[in-house]
Amino acid sequence: MKILSLLKRRCPRCSEGALFRSWFQMNDICPKCKMNFEREEGYYTGAMFINWFLAIFIIGPVWIGMIFAGYPFGLILGTTVLLLILSIPVFFQYSRVIWLYIDFFVFHPE
């Protein structure tokens, strides 16, 4: 199941090799099947858009809900900043993983 391997942050080709070696360091190639994860300079630019959409669709409803509930602006701002800081590692990794899977299955199917 490719969805499960995406959620586990595994290689789109073999579903076994880890994409990341730490929170902010990606493997250059798959440790199992040797697929190249860094195809060219600027390859993950598309992942920035995915990161932005993840932030809008996950943190946005919290922000809007707090506005409509009448919370003070300082609390809304503080909560939003805290959520963004806590979600940076997750959004960073999953935006890259989603971009890699889109590229692998849509643009460069093997």
Secondary structure, 3 states (H helix, E strand, C coil): CHHHHHHCCECCCCCCCECECCCCCECCECCCCCCECCCCCCCCHHHHHHHHHHHHHHHHHHHHHHHHHCCCHHHHHHHHHHHHHHHHHHHHHHHHHHHHHHHHHHHCCC
